[in-house]
Amino acid sequence: MNDSKINNEKKSALVPVSVLIIYSVMFYAMWTVFHFFIDPWITSTFPNEAVSNLIGEGIIKNLIWTLPAVILISKYKNEVSLNLKEMLKWNRDCNKYLLLFPAFLAYIILGIVLHGGKLAVNSEFGIADIVTVLFVGVTEESVFRGWLLNSTLKRNENAAIAVNSLMFLMIHFPIWICEGVFFTNFANFGFVSIVALSVIFSLIFTKTKNIILPITLHMFWDLLIFMLY
């Protein structure tokens, strides 16, 4: 079999819909259970916020999010758009999007100024926030861009990005319900920024064919939110 035929077969191969459905149901179920039962137990057992964040965000979330995503990407390496090696390779297209880092900073600062806020580092910003920032970008981008988007792009890119953004929004529902801000985030349109960020990260992933840039941009955005808001 020649190389062109192999490449054509790889391009036409798709991750089974049944796999995506089963994964998604299990993923959301486990994350809901985590927020309603496991996270409260961690917080009460380990009152130090940095320690509880390390256990929840660093250990458990990586076991629930990152590890299964990496395993699935490896298992379906011929069906996904990009395999692990391809996603982790920095290329010239990535350099074009480095300006998003100062753009994110400018956007946050502008928002604070326009709303009459004071530009200063949040007095409550600390190690616990840093721990969260270090892991959230890795876990969330591994699942939503590295696996879910990566496994559906071959079907229809625009539809894949739209569905991915909706799923990314939905993953925030359990914590919003636990914190009592579910309806508030819809009433004040707070959900819009989450959908917009998901679209941005998805477009970067599709344009650069790289997962490192979405991860670092995600981390940078969260860092700005924790530090300045």
Secondary structure per residue as TSV (DSSP state, phi and psi in degrees):
chain	resnum	aa	ss	phi	psi
A	1	M	-	360.0	127.7
A	2	N	-	-78.8	166.6
A	3	D	H	-62.9	-39.1
A	4	S	H	-63.4	-38.2
A	5	K	H	-68.0	-39.3
A	6	I	H	-62.5	-44.5
A	7	N	H	-63.0	-39.7
A	8	N	H	-65.7	-38.3
A	9	E	H	-67.1	-38.0
A	10	K	H	-65.9	-40.2
A	11	K	H	-65.8	-33.7
A	12	S	H	-86.2	-17.2
A	13	A	-	-70.9	136.0
A	14	L	-	-125.3	147.4
A	15	V	-	-68.5	128.0
A	16	P	-	-55.8	137.8
A	17	V	H	-59.9	-36.6
A	18	S	H	-60.4	-37.3
A	19	V	H	-65.0	-43.8
A	20	L	H	-65.3	-40.2
A	21	I	H	-67.2	-49.1
A	22	I	H	-60.8	-44.8
A	23	Y	H	-59.4	-48.9
A	24	S	H	-61.6	-43.4
A	25	V	H	-62.3	-46.5
A	26	M	H	-66.1	-40.1
A	27	F	H	-62.5	-51.0
A	28	Y	H	-67.8	-34.7
A	29	A	H	-64.8	-46.6
A	30	M	H	-64.4	-39.0
A	31	W	H	-69.7	-34.6
A	32	T	H	-66.5	-45.3
A	33	V	H	-60.2	-40.8
A	34	F	I	-59.1	-48.7
A	35	H	I	-70.6	-34.4
A	36	F	I	-83.8	-27.3
A	37	F	I	-124.8	-49.4
A	38	I	I	-75.3	-45.7
A	39	D	H	-60.6	-44.8
A	40	P	H	-59.3	-37.2
A	41	W	H	-66.8	-42.3
A	42	I	H	-61.3	-45.0
A	43	T	H	-63.1	-40.4
A	44	S	H	-75.5	-30.9
A	45	T	H	-80.1	-34.9
A	46	F	-	-122.4	85.6
A	47	P	-	-62.8	-22.0
A	48	N	S	-69.6	118.3
A	49	E	H	-62.7	-37.4
A	50	A	H	-63.4	-41.0
A	51	V	H	-68.9	-45.8
A	52	S	H	-64.0	-36.2
A	53	N	H	-67.7	-37.7
A	54	L	I	-63.7	-41.4
A	55	I	I	-69.9	-47.4
A	56	G	I	-73.3	-56.1
A	57	E	I	-78.2	-37.9
A	58	G	I	-84.0	-42.6
A	59	I	I	-97.9	-62.0
A	60	I	I	-64.6	-44.2
A	61	K	H	-65.0	-35.6
A	62	N	I	-68.1	-33.9
A	63	L	I	-70.6	-37.2
A	64	I	I	-82.1	-36.8
A	65	W	I	-98.6	-69.1
A	66	T	I	-65.3	-50.3
A	67	L	H	-58.1	-51.6
A	68	P	H	-61.1	-37.0
A	69	A	H	-63.1	-44.9
A	70	V	H	-63.9	-41.4
A	71	I	H	-62.4	-43.5
A	72	L	H	-69.4	-38.6
A	73	I	H	-62.2	-39.7
A	74	S	H	-69.7	-40.9
A	75	K	H	-65.5	-40.7
A	76	Y	T	-106.9	40.0
A	77	K	T	-60.8	-26.3
A	78	N	T	-88.3	-13.6
A	79	E	T	-99.9	-28.2
A	80	V	S	-76.9	162.8
A	81	S	S	-68.4	-38.5
A	82	L	S	-133.3	134.9
A	83	N	-	-84.7	175.9
A	84	L	H	-59.1	-44.4
A	85	K	H	-61.6	-40.6
A	86	E	H	-67.8	-41.3
A	87	M	H	-66.6	-31.9
A	88	L	T	-89.1	1.3
A	89	K	-	-92.9	120.8
A	90	W	-	-75.5	138.6
A	91	N	-	-137.0	175.8
A	92	R	H	-60.6	-34.4
A	93	D	H	-61.9	-28.6
A	94	C	H	-63.2	-36.7
A	95	N	H	-61.2	-30.1
A	96	K	H	-64.4	-25.8
A	97	Y	T	-101.7	7.1
A	98	L	T	-66.5	-23.0
A	99	L	T	-66.7	-12.4
A	100	L	H	-67.1	-25.1
A	101	F	H	-63.7	-55.0
A	102	P	H	-65.7	-28.8
A	103	A	H	-65.8	-41.3
A	104	F	H	-62.0	-44.3
A	105	L	H	-61.7	-45.1
A	106	A	H	-63.1	-39.9
A	107	Y	H	-63.7	-45.2
A	108	I	H	-63.4	-46.6
A	109	I	H	-62.2	-44.3
A	110	L	H	-60.5	-41.8
A	111	G	H	-62.7	-40.6
A	112	I	H	-65.2	-44.9
A	113	V	H	-65.1	-45.9
A	114	L	H	-63.9	-28.5
A	115	H	T	-92.5	11.5
A	116	G	T	73.3	18.2
A	117	G	-	-83.1	171.0
A	118	K	-	-101.0	129.3
A	119	L	-	-80.9	100.3
A	120	A	S	-159.3	157.9
A	121	V	-	-69.8	132.1
A	122	N	-	-56.5	127.3
A	123	S	T	-64.6	-21.8
A	124	E	T	-91.5	-2.1
A	125	F	-	-67.6	130.5
A	126	G	-	-158.7	-161.1
A	127	I	H	-60.9	-37.8
A	128	A	H	-59.4	-40.6
A	129	D	H	-68.5	-39.4
A	130	I	H	-62.7	-41.5
A	131	V	H	-59.8	-44.8
A	132	T	H	-62.2	-46.5
A	133	V	H	-59.5	-39.9
A	134	L	H	-64.1	-29.1
A	135	F	H	-106.5	-29.2
A	136	V	H	-60.7	-45.7
A	137	G	H	-60.2	-42.2
A	138	V	H	-66.4	-49.8
A	139	T	H	-66.3	-47.8
A	140	E	H	-71.4	-39.5
A	141	E	H	-73.2	-31.2
A	142	S	I	-61.3	-41.4
A	143	V	I	-78.2	-54.7
A	144	F	I	-79.8	-34.8
A	145	R	I	-99.4	-49.2
A	146	G	I	-62.9	-38.1
A	147	W	I	-108.5	-64.1
A	148	L	I	-61.9	-51.0
A	149	L	I	-67.3	-44.4
A	150	N	T	-57.9	-31.9
A	151	S	T	-88.5	-5.8
A	152	T	T	-121.1	-7.8
A	153	L	T	-60.5	-33.4
A	154	K	T	-65.2	-24.5
A	155	R	T	-76.2	-54.9
A	156	N	-	-165.7	112.0
A	157	E	H	-60.9	-47.9
A	158	N	H	-64.2	-43.1
A	159	A	H	-65.5	-39.0
A	160	A	H	-62.0	-42.9
A	161	I	H	-66.6	-40.6
A	162	A	H	-64.3	-47.6
A	163	V	H	-65.0	-38.9
A	164	N	H	-62.3	-39.1
A	165	S	H	-66.6	-38.7
A	166	L	H	-66.0	-42.2
A	167	M	H	-66.6	-36.0
A	168	F	H	-66.1	-37.5
A	169	L	H	-65.4	-43.7
A	170	M	H	-63.8	-27.9
A	171	I	T	-68.0	-16.5
A	172	H	T	-85.6	-12.8
A	173	F	H	-58.9	-47.4
A	174	P	H	-56.9	-44.7
A	175	I	H	-70.7	-34.0
A	176	W	H	-64.9	-40.3
A	177	I	H	-65.3	-43.6
A	178	C	H	-62.8	-35.8
A	179	E	H	-89.2	-3.4
A	180	G	T	72.3	27.8
A	181	V	-	-122.1	18.5
A	182	F	H	-59.7	-54.8
A	183	F	H	-71.8	-31.1
A	184	T	H	-62.0	-41.8
A	185	N	H	-68.2	-18.4
A	186	F	H	-92.0	-36.9
A	187	A	H	-65.5	-38.6
A	188	N	T	-97.7	12.1
A	189	F	T	60.8	26.5
A	190	G	T	-65.5	-23.3
A	191	F	H	-69.4	-22.0
A	192	V	H	-61.6	-40.5
A	193	S	H	-64.5	-34.3
A	194	I	H	-67.7	-44.1
A	195	V	H	-63.5	-43.1
A	196	A	H	-62.9	-43.4
A	197	L	H	-63.7	-39.5
A	198	S	H	-61.8	-42.4
A	199	V	H	-63.1	-43.2
A	200	I	H	-61.0	-49.9
A	201	F	H	-62.6	-36.9
A	202	S	H	-67.4	-43.4
A	203	L	H	-64.3	-40.0
A	204	I	H	-61.9	-42.4
A	205	F	H	-62.4	-44.2
A	206	T	H	-71.3	-34.3
A	207	K	H	-77.8	-38.0
A	208	T	H	-95.3	-18.5
A	209	K	-	54.8	43.1
A	210	N	-	-143.9	138.8
A	211	I	S	-98.0	-19.3
A	212	I	H	-64.9	-42.5
A	213	L	H	-64.8	-47.7
A	214	P	H	-58.9	-37.3
A	215	I	H	-63.0	-49.5
A	216	T	H	-68.8	-35.6
A	217	L	H	-66.3	-40.0
A	218	H	H	-62.0	-45.4
A	219	M	H	-62.2	-42.4
A	220	F	H	-64.3	-41.9
A	221	W	H	-61.7	-47.9
A	222	D	H	-62.4	-38.2
A	223	L	H	-61.5	-43.9
A	224	L	H	-63.3	-41.7
A	225	I	H	-63.7	-46.3
A	226	F	H	-65.7	-40.0
A	227	M	H	-77.0	-39.5
A	228	L	H	-107.1	-16.2
A	229	Y	-	-102.6	360.0
